[in-house]
Amino acid sequence: MTPLAAFAAIALAATLAPLPPQDLAVPYPTHEWPTGRPRGADEATLGRLMDLTGVYDPELGETRALVVVQHGIIVAERYASDVTADTPLVSWSMAKSITQGLVGIAVGDGSIDIDKPMGNPRWPANDARAAITWRQWLNMTDGLAYREMRAGPTTNDAAKMTFGEGRHDIIAYATALPLAHPPGEVWNYNSAGTNLVADALSRVVAPSAKTPSERRSAMLDFMKTRLFDVIGMTSAQPEFDPQGTFIGGSLVYATARDFARFGLLYLRDGVWAGRRILPEGWVDFARTKAPAANIDTYGAGWWIAAAEGRGRPYDALTLGPWRDTFVAEGHRGQLIVVVPSKDLVIVRLGKLAGEGMWGALGRFTDALIGVFPNATGP
């Protein structure tokens, strides 16, 4: 079985809602977004929800940008007073979903087999960490002893890696982490793992690059020519550490509209204007539950809705009847929400009042999704 067939088979073993195709009458927004009125939506409720943009809410904090795309058309858009449609804002961990997409492009090229060990030059061949597969890293079932979710400021590996002792070389920090579990058995949220994926991808893209400048330049060229420029995501600015490593776990700046373009690519099964950007089955891999017993709200680089209940070990963002939702999520409430059953993409960028307010953001997101009817056609 080929690598593509392997991940597609695992994805299709789950029950996934079909991904709607683009209406042939609606152009892809490679250059300009088509805009219009929402179809069949409760516009009064939609207006009230959009009005929460640019004002402080005790639970939602500040929503700085809110874009709603229905059937490939922007049907609602609002910004805070100091933000416009041309203002790049930070992704935080939504970058993980972008990294997953970039790996998918390399898989489609035949450059990566996700069931082969990913490895790292800093690990010897007999190191158990060198045997962890690309799939396990993307599913976050790598087994590393890594602390981020619910960790305090002095024990948070994400903070120490990105802004503290590891900031000059994030891969030195990540490769020093030991194993806590056998790979493939336990899910644990791991930004270090995604940074390791980004580093490994750069070696695939530019195997002969020797200097940080060469690594950075080659990786940036790959991102732009194979993804960002193709879908019109021209504002995207990925960040790199001093060693030339893409900080794929957390740092891409882009406009809300450009993050929506990325969401639309996934809603359309990785196809853009008739051209397949992501290999067949890659989006299904992203939205299929990671193969570990302790998780039912994470796929591969994307958060998913639990099939039933609230989810484990963390509540799903959306708890409404639309259990087909998959979401790129970032610190302080950055969201790209993809809802196939409603042919919908929602981007919310801002600052939650606190990390404990994700439940409130989920209720807001469910209310916004609920404004729209189920899609009955393309």
KENUBA-384854 format. One record per residue (C-alpha): residue number from 1; x, z, y. Coordinates in steps of 0.02 Angstrom, whole numbers, plus 50000, padded with zeros to 5 digits. Example, Ala and Ser with C-alpha at 12.3 -4.5 7.8 and 13.67 -1.06 7.14 Angstrom:
# residues 2
+-----+-------+-------+-------+
|   k |     x |     z |     y |
+-----+-------+-------+-------+
|   1 | 50615 | 50390 | 49775 |
|   2 | 50684 | 50357 | 49947 |
+-----+-------+-------+-------+
//
This chain:
# residues 378
+-----+-------+-------+-------+
|   k |     x |     z |     y |
+-----+-------+-------+-------+
|   1 | 50000 | 50000 | 50000 |
|   2 | 50068 | 49953 | 50171 |
|   3 | 50091 | 50088 | 50305 |
|   4 | 49945 | 50015 | 50404 |
|   5 | 49832 | 50015 | 50252 |
|   6 | 49885 | 50193 | 50211 |
|   7 | 49834 | 50272 | 50375 |
|   8 | 49678 | 50164 | 50387 |
|   9 | 49623 | 50220 | 50213 |
|  10 | 49643 | 50403 | 50258 |
|  11 | 49548 | 50379 | 50421 |
|  12 | 49406 | 50284 | 50339 |
|  13 | 49386 | 50422 | 50211 |
|  14 | 49303 | 50520 | 50350 |
|  15 | 49135 | 50474 | 50426 |
|  16 | 49174 | 50396 | 50593 |
|  17 | 49054 | 50324 | 50720 |
|  18 | 49083 | 50138 | 50751 |
|  19 | 49184 | 50093 | 50904 |
|  20 | 49080 | 49978 | 51017 |
|  21 | 49151 | 49809 | 51069 |
|  22 | 49163 | 49755 | 51250 |
|  23 | 49012 | 49661 | 51316 |
|  24 | 49071 | 49481 | 51334 |
|  25 | 48990 | 49475 | 51505 |
|  26 | 49097 | 49622 | 51566 |
|  27 | 49280 | 49584 | 51604 |
|  28 | 49413 | 49706 | 51551 |
|  29 | 49479 | 49800 | 51704 |
|  30 | 49657 | 49737 | 51691 |
|  31 | 49660 | 49711 | 51879 |
|  32 | 49495 | 49771 | 51953 |
|  33 | 49360 | 49883 | 51880 |
|  34 | 49185 | 49811 | 51879 |
|  35 | 49064 | 49937 | 51955 |
|  36 | 48876 | 49958 | 51945 |
|  37 | 48728 | 50072 | 51918 |
|  38 | 48716 | 50172 | 51757 |
|  39 | 48599 | 50105 | 51624 |
|  40 | 48458 | 50220 | 51569 |
|  41 | 48541 | 50376 | 51639 |
|  42 | 48463 | 50526 | 51726 |
|  43 | 48537 | 50481 | 51895 |
|  44 | 48476 | 50638 | 51984 |
|  45 | 48566 | 50751 | 51860 |
|  46 | 48717 | 50637 | 51863 |
|  47 | 48724 | 50652 | 52052 |
|  48 | 48717 | 50843 | 52045 |
|  49 | 48860 | 50848 | 51920 |
|  50 | 48965 | 50726 | 52021 |
|  51 | 48936 | 50836 | 52174 |
|  52 | 49045 | 50971 | 52093 |
|  53 | 49197 | 50863 | 52133 |
|  54 | 49302 | 50923 | 52278 |
|  55 | 49218 | 51094 | 52292 |
|  56 | 49276 | 51258 | 52217 |
|  57 | 49173 | 51319 | 52071 |
|  58 | 49207 | 51495 | 52002 |
|  59 | 49216 | 51426 | 51823 |
|  60 | 49268 | 51244 | 51840 |
|  61 | 49390 | 51281 | 51979 |
|  62 | 49425 | 51120 | 52074 |
|  63 | 49380 | 50950 | 52004 |
|  64 | 49492 | 50831 | 52102 |
|  65 | 49441 | 50665 | 52020 |
|  66 | 49292 | 50618 | 51911 |
|  67 | 49265 | 50442 | 51843 |
|  68 | 49127 | 50390 | 51724 |
|  69 | 49135 | 50223 | 51632 |
|  70 | 48981 | 50160 | 51538 |
|  71 | 48986 | 49995 | 51442 |
|  72 | 49154 | 49956 | 51522 |
|  73 | 49088 | 49975 | 51700 |
|  74 | 49124 | 50117 | 51822 |
|  75 | 48952 | 50190 | 51854 |
|  76 | 49003 | 50351 | 51944 |
|  77 | 49161 | 50402 | 52035 |
|  78 | 49203 | 50545 | 52151 |
|  79 | 49362 | 50620 | 52226 |
|  80 | 49413 | 50775 | 52322 |
|  81 | 49449 | 50750 | 52506 |
|  82 | 49638 | 50737 | 52481 |
|  83 | 49627 | 50619 | 52331 |
|  84 | 49582 | 50434 | 52320 |
|  85 | 49565 | 50305 | 52182 |
|  86 | 49749 | 50266 | 52214 |
|  87 | 49816 | 50444 | 52198 |
|  88 | 49921 | 50477 | 52041 |
|  89 | 49886 | 50646 | 51962 |
|  90 | 49973 | 50736 | 51820 |
|  91 | 49918 | 50714 | 51640 |
|  92 | 49991 | 50872 | 51567 |
|  93 | 49956 | 50862 | 51380 |
|  94 | 49851 | 50705 | 51393 |
|  95 | 50024 | 50627 | 51381 |
|  96 | 50020 | 50669 | 51195 |
|  97 | 49881 | 50541 | 51172 |
|  98 | 49983 | 50411 | 51266 |
|  99 | 50133 | 50450 | 51155 |
| 100 | 50022 | 50425 | 51002 |
| 101 | 49973 | 50254 | 51071 |
| 102 | 50155 | 50205 | 51100 |
| 103 | 50199 | 50251 | 50921 |
| 104 | 50052 | 50145 | 50864 |
| 105 | 50124 | 49993 | 50952 |
| 106 | 50289 | 50017 | 50859 |
| 107 | 50193 | 50039 | 50695 |
| 108 | 50105 | 49874 | 50730 |
| 109 | 50275 | 49793 | 50757 |
| 110 | 50329 | 49854 | 50585 |
| 111 | 50464 | 49964 | 50662 |
| 112 | 50391 | 50130 | 50600 |
| 113 | 50314 | 50184 | 50435 |
| 114 | 50221 | 50344 | 50477 |
| 115 | 50240 | 50411 | 50301 |
| 116 | 50429 | 50402 | 50308 |
| 117 | 50534 | 50546 | 50376 |
| 118 | 50559 | 50539 | 50564 |
| 119 | 50719 | 50641 | 50572 |
| 120 | 50836 | 50679 | 50716 |
| 121 | 51025 | 50654 | 50732 |
| 122 | 51046 | 50840 | 50767 |
| 123 | 50981 | 50884 | 50593 |
| 124 | 51089 | 50851 | 50439 |
| 125 | 51011 | 50746 | 50301 |
| 126 | 50983 | 50898 | 50190 |
| 127 | 50889 | 50994 | 50326 |
| 128 | 50706 | 51016 | 50275 |
| 129 | 50654 | 50970 | 50453 |
| 130 | 50732 | 50798 | 50431 |
| 131 | 50603 | 50761 | 50294 |
| 132 | 50451 | 50790 | 50405 |
| 133 | 50356 | 50626 | 50420 |
| 134 | 50296 | 50538 | 50576 |
| 135 | 50117 | 50571 | 50516 |
| 136 | 50147 | 50758 | 50503 |
| 137 | 50222 | 50764 | 50678 |
| 138 | 50074 | 50668 | 50751 |
| 139 | 49948 | 50777 | 50657 |
| 140 | 50044 | 50934 | 50712 |
| 141 | 50063 | 50992 | 50533 |
| 142 | 50253 | 50991 | 50549 |
| 143 | 50273 | 51176 | 50511 |
| 144 | 50392 | 51220 | 50654 |
| 145 | 50398 | 51399 | 50719 |
| 146 | 50329 | 51355 | 50889 |
| 147 | 50222 | 51458 | 51008 |
| 148 | 50114 | 51389 | 51147 |
| 149 | 49927 | 51415 | 51127 |
| 150 | 49882 | 51594 | 51177 |
| 151 | 50067 | 51638 | 51199 |
| 152 | 50120 | 51750 | 51342 |
| 153 | 50235 | 51690 | 51482 |
| 154 | 50392 | 51762 | 51402 |
| 155 | 50358 | 51690 | 51228 |
| 156 | 50283 | 51521 | 51274 |
| 157 | 50397 | 51387 | 51202 |
| 158 | 50316 | 51250 | 51308 |
| 159 | 50361 | 51339 | 51469 |
| 160 | 50537 | 51379 | 51411 |
| 161 | 50567 | 51202 | 51347 |
| 162 | 50497 | 51109 | 51498 |
| 163 | 50535 | 51223 | 51644 |
| 164 | 50655 | 51356 | 51580 |
| 165 | 50810 | 51358 | 51473 |
| 166 | 50769 | 51193 | 51387 |
| 167 | 50731 | 51090 | 51540 |
| 168 | 50900 | 51002 | 51547 |
| 169 | 50885 | 50945 | 51365 |
| 170 | 50713 | 50965 | 51289 |
| 171 | 50770 | 50896 | 51121 |
| 172 | 50909 | 51023 | 51105 |
| 173 | 50775 | 51157 | 51126 |
| 174 | 50653 | 51072 | 51004 |
| 175 | 50780 | 51039 | 50867 |
| 176 | 50836 | 51221 | 50870 |
| 177 | 50664 | 51281 | 50816 |
| 178 | 50661 | 51335 | 50632 |
| 179 | 50525 | 51300 | 50506 |
| 180 | 50388 | 51431 | 50486 |
| 181 | 50283 | 51339 | 50355 |
| 182 | 50307 | 51200 | 50228 |
| 183 | 50271 | 51037 | 50319 |
| 184 | 50096 | 50968 | 50295 |
| 185 | 50009 | 51133 | 50256 |
| 186 | 49972 | 51221 | 50422 |
| 187 | 49916 | 51150 | 50589 |
| 188 | 49996 | 51222 | 50746 |
| 189 | 49987 | 51149 | 50921 |
| 190 | 50163 | 51088 | 50959 |
| 191 | 50222 | 51006 | 51121 |
| 192 | 50401 | 51014 | 51057 |
| 193 | 50347 | 50907 | 50910 |
| 194 | 50275 | 50773 | 51024 |
| 195 | 50436 | 50773 | 51126 |
| 196 | 50531 | 50747 | 50964 |
| 197 | 50416 | 50600 | 50925 |
| 198 | 50451 | 50525 | 51097 |
| 199 | 50638 | 50547 | 51069 |
| 200 | 50629 | 50465 | 50897 |
| 201 | 50527 | 50322 | 50969 |
| 202 | 50661 | 50291 | 51099 |
| 203 | 50788 | 50268 | 50959 |
| 204 | 50672 | 50142 | 50878 |
| 205 | 50646 | 50050 | 51042 |
| 206 | 50829 | 50055 | 51097 |
| 207 | 50943 | 50095 | 50949 |
| 208 | 51099 | 50043 | 51043 |
| 209 | 51065 | 50143 | 51203 |
| 210 | 51209 | 50264 | 51233 |
| 211 | 51181 | 50345 | 51403 |
| 212 | 51031 | 50439 | 51474 |
| 213 | 51007 | 50298 | 51598 |
| 214 | 51003 | 50167 | 51460 |
| 215 | 50881 | 50270 | 51357 |
| 216 | 50766 | 50298 | 51505 |
| 217 | 50770 | 50117 | 51560 |
| 218 | 50735 | 50048 | 51387 |
| 219 | 50593 | 50168 | 51352 |
| 220 | 50514 | 50138 | 51522 |
| 221 | 50523 | 49950 | 51495 |
| 222 | 50439 | 49969 | 51325 |
| 223 | 50299 | 50075 | 51399 |
| 224 | 50267 | 49955 | 51541 |
| 225 | 50279 | 49789 | 51451 |
| 226 | 50188 | 49841 | 51292 |
| 227 | 50054 | 49958 | 51360 |
| 228 | 50041 | 50001 | 51545 |
| 229 | 50054 | 49827 | 51620 |
| 230 | 49948 | 49748 | 51482 |
| 231 | 49796 | 49857 | 51519 |
| 232 | 49824 | 49866 | 51707 |
| 233 | 49884 | 50047 | 51703 |
| 234 | 50009 | 50005 | 51838 |
| 235 | 50011 | 50175 | 51925 |
| 236 | 50077 | 50261 | 51768 |
| 237 | 50240 | 50354 | 51796 |
| 238 | 50311 | 50444 | 51643 |
| 239 | 50436 | 50583 | 51673 |
| 240 | 50605 | 50599 | 51584 |
| 241 | 50725 | 50744 | 51563 |
| 242 | 50909 | 50730 | 51619 |
| 243 | 50956 | 50662 | 51447 |
| 244 | 50839 | 50514 | 51469 |
| 245 | 50707 | 50581 | 51349 |
| 246 | 50526 | 50542 | 51389 |
| 247 | 50433 | 50708 | 51405 |
| 248 | 50296 | 50638 | 51294 |
| 249 | 50212 | 50805 | 51267 |
| 250 | 50159 | 50832 | 51445 |
| 251 | 50214 | 50723 | 51590 |
| 252 | 50136 | 50559 | 51643 |
| 253 | 50066 | 50533 | 51817 |
| 254 | 49928 | 50405 | 51844 |
| 255 | 49768 | 50377 | 51940 |
| 256 | 49601 | 50429 | 51867 |
| 257 | 49554 | 50246 | 51849 |
| 258 | 49712 | 50210 | 51752 |
| 259 | 49683 | 50357 | 51634 |
| 260 | 49509 | 50283 | 51611 |
| 261 | 49589 | 50117 | 51564 |
| 262 | 49685 | 50207 | 51427 |
| 263 | 49523 | 50288 | 51366 |
| 264 | 49437 | 50118 | 51365 |
| 265 | 49577 | 50047 | 51257 |
| 266 | 49538 | 50179 | 51125 |
| 267 | 49350 | 50156 | 51143 |
| 268 | 49379 | 49971 | 51105 |
| 269 | 49481 | 50009 | 50948 |
| 270 | 49647 | 49965 | 51028 |
| 271 | 49592 | 49790 | 51081 |
| 272 | 49608 | 49731 | 51261 |
| 273 | 49537 | 49566 | 51325 |
| 274 | 49543 | 49490 | 51151 |
| 275 | 49720 | 49550 | 51115 |
| 276 | 49755 | 49686 | 50987 |
| 277 | 49870 | 49815 | 51069 |
| 278 | 49857 | 49952 | 50938 |
| 279 | 49858 | 49908 | 50753 |
| 280 | 49695 | 49906 | 50659 |
| 281 | 49652 | 50082 | 50601 |
| 282 | 49763 | 50170 | 50728 |
| 283 | 49619 | 50234 | 50836 |
| 284 | 49531 | 50294 | 50678 |
| 285 | 49689 | 50387 | 50630 |
| 286 | 49687 | 50469 | 50803 |
| 287 | 49508 | 50531 | 50782 |
| 288 | 49516 | 50585 | 50599 |
| 289 | 49538 | 50770 | 50562 |
| 290 | 49717 | 50823 | 50530 |
| 291 | 49743 | 50862 | 50344 |
| 292 | 49762 | 51051 | 50356 |
| 293 | 49633 | 51182 | 50308 |
| 294 | 49651 | 51285 | 50467 |
| 295 | 49599 | 51146 | 50588 |
| 296 | 49445 | 51038 | 50613 |
| 297 | 49460 | 50997 | 50799 |
| 298 | 49621 | 50894 | 50804 |
| 299 | 49664 | 50723 | 50738 |
| 300 | 49826 | 50635 | 50784 |
| 301 | 49870 | 50654 | 50967 |
| 302 | 49686 | 50679 | 51012 |
| 303 | 49563 | 50823 | 51002 |
| 304 | 49402 | 50789 | 50907 |
| 305 | 49231 | 50867 | 50891 |
| 306 | 49205 | 50976 | 50738 |
| 307 | 49089 | 50899 | 50608 |
| 308 | 48985 | 51056 | 50618 |
| 309 | 48991 | 51223 | 50707 |
| 310 | 49106 | 51261 | 50853 |
| 311 | 49270 | 51217 | 50769 |
| 312 | 49426 | 51306 | 50711 |
| 313 | 49547 | 51378 | 50758 |
| 314 | 49489 | 51332 | 50934 |
| 315 | 49316 | 51280 | 50992 |
| 316 | 49291 | 51094 | 51015 |
| 317 | 49271 | 51042 | 51197 |
| 318 | 49102 | 50961 | 51165 |
| 319 | 48971 | 51051 | 51061 |
| 320 | 48822 | 50937 | 51089 |
| 321 | 48744 | 50823 | 50958 |
| 322 | 48873 | 50686 | 50995 |
| 323 | 48999 | 50736 | 50863 |
| 324 | 49092 | 50570 | 50878 |
| 325 | 49180 | 50624 | 51038 |
| 326 | 49371 | 50622 | 51044 |
| 327 | 49468 | 50687 | 51192 |
| 328 | 49640 | 50684 | 51272 |
| 329 | 49659 | 50858 | 51345 |
| 330 | 49786 | 50931 | 51466 |
| 331 | 49828 | 51099 | 51544 |
| 332 | 49706 | 51160 | 51679 |
| 333 | 49567 | 51046 | 51620 |
| 334 | 49633 | 50867 | 51623 |
| 335 | 49520 | 50759 | 51515 |
| 336 | 49496 | 50584 | 51449 |
| 337 | 49333 | 50595 | 51350 |
| 338 | 49285 | 50451 | 51235 |
| 339 | 49107 | 50445 | 51166 |
| 340 | 49079 | 50293 | 51053 |
| 341 | 48894 | 50326 | 51022 |
| 342 | 48861 | 50312 | 51208 |
| 343 | 48994 | 50180 | 51247 |
| 344 | 49063 | 50304 | 51373 |
| 345 | 49230 | 50359 | 51446 |
| 346 | 49243 | 50509 | 51563 |
| 347 | 49400 | 50559 | 51657 |
| 348 | 49409 | 50729 | 51742 |
| 349 | 49565 | 50785 | 51832 |
| 350 | 49585 | 50950 | 51924 |
| 351 | 49624 | 51134 | 51908 |
| 352 | 49518 | 51249 | 51803 |
| 353 | 49490 | 51423 | 51875 |
| 354 | 49586 | 51490 | 51724 |
| 355 | 49635 | 51443 | 51547 |
| 356 | 49488 | 51548 | 51486 |
| 357 | 49367 | 51428 | 51570 |
| 358 | 49377 | 51287 | 51443 |
| 359 | 49206 | 51337 | 51378 |
| 360 | 49132 | 51308 | 51551 |
| 361 | 49220 | 51139 | 51561 |
| 362 | 49148 | 51096 | 51391 |
| 363 | 48972 | 51138 | 51448 |
| 364 | 48998 | 51031 | 51604 |
| 365 | 49062 | 50888 | 51496 |
| 366 | 48915 | 50902 | 51376 |
| 367 | 48795 | 50901 | 51523 |
| 368 | 48878 | 50744 | 51590 |
| 369 | 48873 | 50656 | 51421 |
| 370 | 48692 | 50707 | 51399 |
| 371 | 48643 | 50612 | 51557 |
| 372 | 48672 | 50448 | 51465 |
| 373 | 48569 | 50370 | 51324 |
| 374 | 48642 | 50316 | 51159 |
| 375 | 48713 | 50141 | 51165 |
| 376 | 48597 | 50014 | 51084 |
| 377 | 48711 | 49864 | 51106 |
| 378 | 48883 | 49813 | 51170 |
+-----+-------+-------+-------+
//
